[in-house]
Amino acid sequence: MVDTVNSLAVRFHEQLVALLTHGPTGVGTAGFHDLIARATALGPDGTWLVAAGQVSLGVMACVHGQRDQAVFHLDAAVTAGYNDCVTLHAAPIRPLHGDPRFRALYQRMRITAADLDEFLWLHQEMQIMSREAQQVSVDNIGRLDTGVSLLPQAPMPTREPNTPGVLITRIDLAATQTALQQAVIKAEFQRSSGNTSLSLIDDTWDYPHAQRDAWHADELDSRRLRAAESRAFVERPGAGTTLVPCPPLGSITYPA
């Protein structure tokens, strides 16, 4: 099969989902190196995917405490057009902030005000999704019905970004949504199938209680869906579209 930008974007998404699900040790780096090689072969159209693979390797190196490798890959990512300065303020990256090499690569990045707005929204949404997934798990403890609750997702922004770096972080959010949704669904099916078995073999199963749980769950699901829809990204009127240096290193608070 011939590689295309779309097929490699899907491949990148799958790699990120695997990374989020199994962790750096369980996934390894081979898939990201392969992505970089395939994206490089596409020429200029694949450059942003080269950046995507390089930043992934850089973050993984940070997690493993491999500072030199982290700086090497992040520098390559910036060279390929990476400019998500919000990611570079996340906890795993902050230990690099005092490194002159990292400061130099950070200062090479350029961004628009409109893209920075979206970067902040994308990262905020990742944090919200993580909290929502945890809350679903808590809410469903002891739930007796056999229904399955999904994890509603805010719609992905559809604006035309000013820089291709935004495309990378959109896939990062999409992968986070997929990984969390899969984890929630797995837990929900385990609970549901357990309650189904209980209803078939145990006369003590409390049907009225299960029905009340189902009603309550439906109410919570509707509330979460409305909340996700209300979080849709809205462009700020007048947000600049001119490339300027990123905000000074250390000036961005990573969304909590």
C-alpha positions as CSV (number, residue, x, y, z in Angstrom):
1,M,0.0,0.0,0.0
2,V,1.3,3.4,-1.0
3,D,1.7,5.9,1.9
4,T,-0.3,9.1,1.9
5,V,-0.6,11.9,4.3
6,N,-3.9,10.6,5.4
7,S,-2.7,7.0,5.9
8,L,0.2,8.2,7.9
9,A,-1.9,10.5,10.0
10,V,-4.1,7.5,10.8
11,R,-0.9,5.5,11.6
12,F,0.2,8.3,14.0
13,H,-3.1,8.3,15.7
14,E,-2.9,4.5,16.2
15,Q,0.7,4.8,17.6
16,L,-0.4,7.4,20.1
17,V,-3.4,5.3,21.2
18,A,-1.1,2.4,21.8
19,L,1.3,4.6,23.7
20,L,-1.4,6.0,25.9
21,T,-2.8,2.5,26.5
22,H,0.3,0.5,27.1
23,G,2.9,3.2,28.1
24,P,6.3,3.9,26.6
25,T,7.8,0.6,27.7
26,G,5.0,-1.4,26.2
27,V,5.1,0.4,22.8
28,G,8.8,1.2,22.2
29,T,10.1,3.7,19.6
30,A,10.2,1.6,16.4
31,G,6.8,2.7,15.2
32,F,7.6,6.4,15.5
33,H,10.9,6.0,13.7
34,D,9.1,4.2,10.9
35,L,6.5,7.0,10.8
36,I,9.3,9.5,10.4
37,A,11.0,7.6,7.6
38,R,7.7,7.1,5.7
39,A,6.7,10.8,6.2
40,T,10.1,12.0,5.0
41,A,9.6,10.0,1.8
42,L,6.5,12.0,1.1
43,G,8.5,15.2,0.8
44,P,7.1,18.6,1.9
45,D,3.6,17.3,2.4
46,G,4.8,14.9,5.0
47,T,7.0,17.3,7.0
48,W,4.4,18.0,9.7
49,L,4.2,14.2,10.3
50,V,8.0,14.1,10.6
51,A,7.6,16.7,13.3
52,A,4.8,14.6,14.9
53,G,7.1,11.5,15.1
54,Q,10.0,13.5,16.4
55,V,8.1,15.2,19.2
56,S,6.7,11.9,20.3
57,L,10.2,10.5,20.5
58,G,11.3,13.6,22.4
59,V,8.6,13.3,25.0
60,M,9.3,9.6,25.4
61,A,13.0,10.4,26.0
62,C,12.0,13.0,28.6
63,V,9.9,10.4,30.4
64,H,12.9,8.1,30.5
65,G,15.2,10.8,31.7
66,Q,17.2,10.8,28.4
67,R,17.9,14.5,28.2
68,D,20.3,14.5,25.3
69,Q,17.9,12.3,23.2
70,A,15.0,14.5,24.2
71,V,16.7,17.7,23.0
72,F,17.8,16.0,19.8
73,H,14.3,14.9,18.8
74,L,12.6,18.1,19.9
75,D,15.1,20.1,17.9
76,A,14.3,18.0,14.9
77,A,10.6,18.5,15.5
78,V,11.0,22.3,15.6
79,T,13.0,22.1,12.4
80,A,10.1,20.3,10.8
81,G,7.7,22.9,11.8
82,Y,6.6,21.9,15.3
83,N,5.3,24.9,17.4
84,D,3.1,23.6,20.2
85,C,4.6,25.8,22.9
86,V,1.9,24.6,25.3
87,T,3.1,21.0,25.1
88,L,6.6,22.2,25.9
89,H,5.3,23.5,29.2
90,A,3.9,20.2,30.3
91,A,5.3,18.5,33.4
92,P,7.5,15.9,31.5
93,I,9.2,18.7,29.5
94,R,9.8,21.2,32.3
95,P,13.1,19.7,33.5
96,L,14.5,20.7,30.1
97,H,13.7,24.4,30.6
98,G,17.1,25.2,32.1
99,D,19.0,23.5,29.2
100,P,20.5,26.2,26.8
101,R,19.9,23.8,23.9
102,F,16.3,23.5,24.7
103,R,15.9,27.3,25.2
104,A,17.5,27.8,21.8
105,L,15.1,25.5,20.0
106,Y,12.1,27.0,21.8
107,Q,13.1,30.5,20.7
108,R,13.1,29.3,17.0
109,M,9.4,28.5,17.1
110,R,6.8,30.8,15.7
111,I,3.0,30.9,16.3
112,T,-0.1,32.9,15.7
113,A,-2.4,34.1,18.4
114,A,-5.3,32.2,16.8
115,D,-3.3,29.0,16.8
116,L,-2.2,29.5,20.4
117,D,-5.8,29.8,21.4
118,E,-6.5,26.5,19.9
119,F,-3.4,24.8,21.4
120,L,-4.6,25.9,24.8
121,W,-8.1,24.6,24.1
122,L,-6.8,21.2,22.8
123,H,-4.7,20.7,25.9
124,Q,-7.5,21.8,28.2
125,E,-9.8,19.3,26.6
126,M,-7.3,16.5,27.2
127,Q,-7.3,17.3,30.9
128,I,-11.1,17.5,31.0
129,M,-11.4,14.1,29.2
130,S,-9.1,12.5,31.7
131,R,-11.1,13.8,34.6
132,E,-14.4,12.8,32.9
133,A,-13.1,9.2,32.4
134,Q,-12.2,9.0,36.1
135,Q,-15.6,10.4,37.1
136,V,-17.4,7.9,35.0
137,S,-15.5,5.1,36.8
138,V,-16.5,6.5,40.2
139,D,-20.1,7.1,39.2
140,N,-20.5,3.5,38.0
141,I,-19.2,1.8,41.1
142,G,-22.0,-0.5,42.4
143,R,-24.2,0.2,39.4
144,L,-26.6,-2.8,38.9
145,D,-28.1,-2.1,35.5
146,T,-26.8,-3.7,32.3
147,G,-26.6,-0.5,30.3
148,V,-23.3,0.9,29.0
149,S,-22.2,4.6,29.3
150,L,-19.9,6.1,26.7
151,L,-17.6,9.1,27.2
152,P,-18.9,12.1,25.3
153,Q,-16.3,14.1,23.3
154,A,-16.2,17.7,22.4
155,P,-16.2,18.3,18.7
156,M,-12.8,18.7,17.1
157,P,-12.1,22.3,15.8
158,T,-12.6,22.7,12.1
159,R,-10.9,26.1,11.5
160,E,-8.1,26.2,9.0
161,P,-5.0,26.4,11.2
162,N,-2.3,29.0,10.4
163,T,0.5,26.5,11.1
164,P,0.7,22.7,10.6
165,G,1.7,22.1,14.2
166,V,-2.0,22.4,15.2
167,L,-2.7,19.3,13.2
168,I,-0.3,17.3,15.4
169,T,-2.0,18.3,18.6
170,R,-5.5,17.7,17.1
171,I,-4.4,14.1,16.6
172,D,-3.0,14.0,20.1
173,L,-6.4,15.0,21.4
174,A,-8.1,12.5,19.2
175,A,-5.8,9.8,20.4
176,T,-6.5,10.7,24.0
177,Q,-10.3,10.6,23.3
178,T,-9.9,7.2,21.7
179,A,-7.8,5.7,24.4
180,L,-10.0,7.0,27.2
181,Q,-13.2,5.9,25.4
182,Q,-11.8,2.4,24.9
183,A,-10.8,2.1,28.6
184,V,-14.3,3.3,29.7
185,I,-16.1,1.0,27.3
186,K,-14.0,-2.0,28.4
187,A,-14.8,-1.4,32.0
188,E,-18.5,-0.8,31.2
189,F,-18.9,-4.0,29.3
190,Q,-17.2,-5.9,32.1
191,R,-19.7,-4.4,34.6
192,S,-22.7,-4.9,32.3
193,S,-21.9,-8.5,31.5
194,G,-21.3,-9.2,35.1
195,N,-24.8,-7.8,36.0
196,T,-26.3,-9.7,33.1
197,S,-24.9,-13.0,34.4
198,L,-26.1,-12.1,37.9
199,S,-29.6,-11.4,36.7
200,L,-29.7,-14.8,35.0
201,I,-28.4,-17.0,37.8
202,D,-29.2,-15.1,41.1
203,D,-32.7,-14.5,42.3
204,T,-31.4,-11.9,44.7
205,W,-30.6,-9.5,41.9
206,D,-32.4,-6.2,42.7
207,Y,-34.3,-5.3,39.5
208,P,-35.9,-2.1,40.9
209,H,-32.5,-0.9,42.1
210,A,-31.0,-1.7,38.6
211,Q,-33.8,0.3,37.0
212,R,-33.1,3.3,39.2
213,D,-29.4,3.0,38.4
214,A,-30.3,3.0,34.7
215,W,-32.4,6.1,35.0
216,H,-29.7,7.9,37.0
217,A,-27.0,6.8,34.4
218,D,-29.1,8.1,31.5
219,E,-29.4,11.4,33.3
220,L,-25.6,11.6,33.9
221,D,-24.9,10.6,30.3
222,S,-27.2,13.4,28.9
223,R,-25.6,15.9,31.2
224,R,-22.1,14.9,30.1
225,L,-23.1,15.0,26.4
226,R,-24.5,18.6,26.8
227,A,-21.4,19.6,28.6
228,A,-19.1,18.2,25.9
229,E,-21.1,19.9,23.2
230,S,-20.9,23.3,25.0
231,R,-17.1,23.0,25.2
232,A,-16.8,23.2,21.4
233,F,-13.9,25.5,20.4
234,V,-15.0,29.0,19.5
235,E,-12.5,31.3,17.6
236,R,-11.7,34.5,19.4
237,P,-12.8,37.5,17.3
238,G,-9.8,39.4,16.1
239,A,-7.2,36.7,17.1
240,G,-4.1,37.4,15.2
241,T,-2.9,35.3,12.3
242,T,0.5,36.8,11.9
243,L,3.5,34.6,12.9
244,V,5.3,35.9,16.0
245,P,7.7,34.3,18.5
246,C,6.0,32.0,21.0
247,P,5.3,33.4,24.5
248,P,8.5,33.4,26.7
249,L,9.6,30.1,28.1
250,G,8.0,29.6,31.5
251,S,5.2,32.1,30.9
252,I,2.6,29.5,29.9
253,T,0.7,27.6,32.6
254,Y,-0.1,24.1,31.3
255,P,-3.9,23.6,31.6
256,A,-5.0,21.7,34.7
